[in-house]
C-alpha cells in the first residue's frame, strides 16, 4: 500500500480540512491548509484522495506512521496461522486403518488445526457415494469432543470432502502444550531430606547380622 500524499505533494486547489482532533474545519485552499499545518508544527496528510474535494488532515505524520507500524507488528505477532491438515480414506476402510486415521485426526484437532477429510472413490465405488457419507458421519461422531463439522460432506469429482474444525483454538492449544512442557521438569524431583533426622555415626548398619 502506497503512502498518502503529504504537505507540498498535495497538488490540488482546495481540500476538505480535518483538524488534529478530528474536528471539521471545512473546505479551504490548499495553501491555507499548508500554512495552518506549519503554524501547528504538523503535517497536512491527504486521507481521502478520491473525495471531491480531497480530504486532508492535520497530524504528526511521523508519529502516525510509527503507531501504524506498531499496530501492524502487534497484529502479526498475535496472528495465528490456520493450518489445514489432510487425511485420506477409502470408503471400505478396515477397522485397524480407520482407528489409525482417526487417531491422526484427533491429534491434529488437539493441536488446534483444521482437518480436511477426503474419501477417495475408485471404480464402481463412485456409484455408492452413501458409503463415503456414512464414513464421514461416523468419523464426525467419533471425534465430536475435539472438533465439529465446519464444512459438510460434499462431492468433489471422484472424491468426497468434509472439513472438521477444532473446538479448541490454535492459540489455546499452543498455550496448553506450553503449560504441559513447563510442568514436566517439576516431576521426578528428589524429595527434600528431613532436617530432624540425624544420620547414624556409630557405624552400625540396620538389619546387619
C-alpha positions as MATLAB code, in Angstrom:
seq = 'XXXXXXXXXXXXXXXXXXXXXXXXXXXXXXXXXXXXXXXXXXXXXXXXXXXXXXXXXXXXXXXXXXXXXXXXXXXXXXXXXXXXXXXXXXXXXXXXXXXXXXXXXXXXXXXXXXXXXXXXXXXXXXXXXXXXXXXXXXXXXXXXXXXXXXXXXXXXXXXXXXXXXXXXXXXXXXXXXXXXXXXXXXXXXXXXXXXXXXXXXXXXXXXXX';
ca = [
       0.000    0.000    0.000;
       1.455    3.360   -1.082;
       1.859    6.172    1.389;
      -0.585    9.085    1.274;
       0.478   12.391   -0.194;
       1.599   14.896    2.403;
       2.328   18.611    2.538;
       3.605   20.068   -0.773;
       2.912   16.780   -2.575;
      -0.816   17.535   -2.289;
      -1.304   19.345   -5.586;
      -4.980   20.276   -5.664;
      -6.605   23.717   -5.439;
      -8.522   23.018   -2.220;
      -9.140   20.341    0.394;
     -11.755   19.482    2.959;
      -9.692   20.027    6.077;
      -9.941   17.988    9.276;
      -8.231   19.289   12.414;
      -5.777   17.296   14.563;
      -8.551   16.260   16.966;
     -10.949   15.221   14.215;
     -12.844   18.498   14.081;
     -14.219   19.596   10.707;
     -12.564   22.827    9.566;
     -14.273   22.913    6.178;
     -13.177   23.443    2.588;
     -10.061   25.611    2.394;
      -7.428   26.439   -0.193;
      -4.513   24.034   -0.018;
      -2.153   26.984    0.580;
      -4.127   27.921    3.695;
      -4.168   24.307    4.892;
      -0.387   24.114    4.499;
       0.028   27.352    6.429;
      -2.132   26.005    9.293;
      -0.066   22.807    9.337;
       3.180   24.776    9.530;
       1.868   27.016   12.314;
       0.828   23.968   14.344;
       4.106   22.158   13.594;
       2.104   19.356   11.990;
       1.804   17.737    8.573;
      -1.020   18.030    6.081;
      -1.928   14.455    5.119;
      -4.322   13.521    2.314;
      -6.558   10.825    3.823;
      -9.271   10.559    1.150;
      -7.783   11.420   -2.261;
     -10.833   10.269   -4.245;
     -13.245   12.591   -2.456;
     -14.266   15.868   -4.084;
     -12.534   17.863   -2.852;
      -9.925   15.516   -1.325;
      -9.974   15.213    2.460;
      -6.785   16.188    4.280;
      -5.993   16.059    7.978;
      -3.565   17.906   10.214;
      -1.405   15.367   12.060;
       2.104   14.355   13.071;
       2.782   12.050   10.136;
       5.926   10.538   11.657;
       4.061    9.597   14.824;
       1.146    8.293   12.746;
       3.444    6.020   10.709;
       5.173    4.720   13.850;
       1.891    3.889   15.583;
       0.541    2.218   12.436;
       3.707    0.107   12.153;
       3.474   -0.932   15.814;
      -0.176   -1.927   15.401;
       0.656   -3.977   12.311;
       3.539   -5.641   14.140;
       1.335   -6.499   17.116;
      -1.341   -7.866   14.801;
       1.216  -10.127   13.089;
       2.533  -11.226   16.474;
      -0.923  -12.221   17.666;
      -1.955  -13.729   14.371;
      -2.262  -17.489   14.360;
      -1.878  -19.135   11.007;
      -4.650  -21.566   10.257;
      -3.204  -24.895    9.193;
      -5.358  -27.383    7.321;
      -4.192  -30.964    7.597;
      -5.494  -33.617    5.224;
      -6.450  -37.215    5.858;
      -7.428  -39.547    3.012;
      -9.709  -42.549    3.470;
     -11.188  -45.249    1.279;
     -14.936  -45.919    1.614;
     -14.269  -49.586    2.502;
     -11.519  -48.991    5.048;
     -10.706  -51.787    7.504;
     -11.183  -51.185   11.247;
      -7.459  -51.006   12.050;
      -6.741  -48.409    9.374;
      -9.796  -46.434   10.433;
      -8.554  -46.345   14.019;
      -5.133  -45.148   12.866;
      -6.600  -42.408   10.676;
      -8.982  -41.343   13.436;
      -6.005  -41.037   15.772;
      -4.305  -38.700   13.301;
      -7.435  -36.548   13.100;
      -7.658  -36.368   16.891;
      -4.005  -35.347   17.176;
      -4.434  -32.563   14.609;
      -7.556  -31.263   16.345;
      -5.854  -31.276   19.742;
      -3.131  -29.093   18.206;
      -5.799  -26.633   17.080;
      -5.556  -27.451   13.352;
      -8.389  -27.943   10.905;
      -8.621  -31.283    9.140;
      -9.749  -31.890    5.573;
     -11.008  -35.456    5.313;
     -11.104  -36.854    1.774;
     -12.891  -40.045    0.783;
     -11.355  -41.441   -2.417;
     -13.703  -43.460   -4.628;
     -12.414  -45.859   -7.257;
     -14.167  -47.765  -10.000;
     -17.623  -48.947   -9.003;
     -17.303  -47.245   -5.619;
     -18.228  -43.997   -7.357;
     -21.803  -45.273   -7.714;
     -22.043  -45.683   -3.917;
     -21.486  -42.166   -2.520;
     -23.545  -43.060    0.544;
     -20.654  -45.265    1.733;
     -18.380  -42.260    1.932;
     -21.032  -40.093    3.513;
     -21.715  -42.667    6.242;
     -17.990  -42.988    6.938;
     -17.600  -39.223    7.290;
     -20.637  -39.013    9.566;
     -19.213  -41.812   11.721;
     -15.875  -40.011   11.965;
     -17.594  -36.758   12.912;
     -19.409  -38.549   15.742;
     -16.233  -40.265   16.958;
     -14.275  -37.006   17.278;
     -17.179  -34.828   18.444;
     -15.426  -33.943   21.719;
     -12.458  -32.459   19.854;
     -13.949  -30.998   16.683;
     -17.037  -30.018   14.758;
     -18.070  -30.270   11.112;
     -17.132  -26.938    9.587;
     -17.903  -27.954    6.015;
     -20.452  -30.730    5.474;
     -19.595  -33.676    3.199;
     -19.749  -32.729   -0.472;
     -18.795  -34.418   -3.707;
     -15.671  -33.108   -5.438;
     -15.142  -35.057   -8.641;
     -14.239  -38.605   -7.674;
     -13.770  -37.628   -4.052;
     -15.984  -36.594   -1.159;
     -14.673  -33.924    1.192;
     -15.515  -32.801    4.716;
     -13.693  -30.193    6.799;
     -13.522  -30.541   10.587;
     -12.659  -27.558   12.748;
     -11.119  -27.823   16.228;
     -13.268  -26.903   19.217;
     -10.099  -25.531   20.805;
      -8.481  -22.566   19.087;
      -4.894  -22.805   17.896;
      -3.659  -20.265   20.435;
      -5.380  -22.114   23.288;
      -3.922  -25.432   22.132;
      -0.410  -23.968   21.994;
      -0.815  -22.406   25.429;
      -1.929  -25.742   26.867;
       1.014  -27.550   25.262;
       3.348  -24.933   26.715;
       1.863  -25.411   30.196;
       2.366  -29.165   29.925;
       6.007  -28.711   28.915;
       6.607  -26.309   31.793;
       5.131  -28.744   34.316;
       7.208  -31.727   33.196;
      10.529  -30.693   34.829;
       8.728  -30.388   38.170;
       8.081  -34.141   38.236;
      10.762  -36.574   39.283;
      12.403  -34.228   41.770;
      14.139  -35.860   44.731;
      12.218  -35.327   47.986;
      13.935  -32.983   50.426;
      15.722  -34.646   53.346;
      14.083  -34.319   56.743;
      16.329  -31.914   58.716;
      15.257  -33.522   62.013;
      16.627  -36.924   61.026;
      20.254  -37.222   62.077;
      22.471  -39.672   60.166;
      23.867  -42.647   62.127;
      27.514  -42.180   63.056;
      28.224  -45.262   65.179;
      28.996  -47.404   62.140;
      26.039  -49.730   62.807;
      24.053  -50.891   59.782;
      20.332  -51.506   60.194;
      19.427  -55.130   59.762;
      23.062  -56.340   59.798;
      23.762  -59.675   61.409;
];
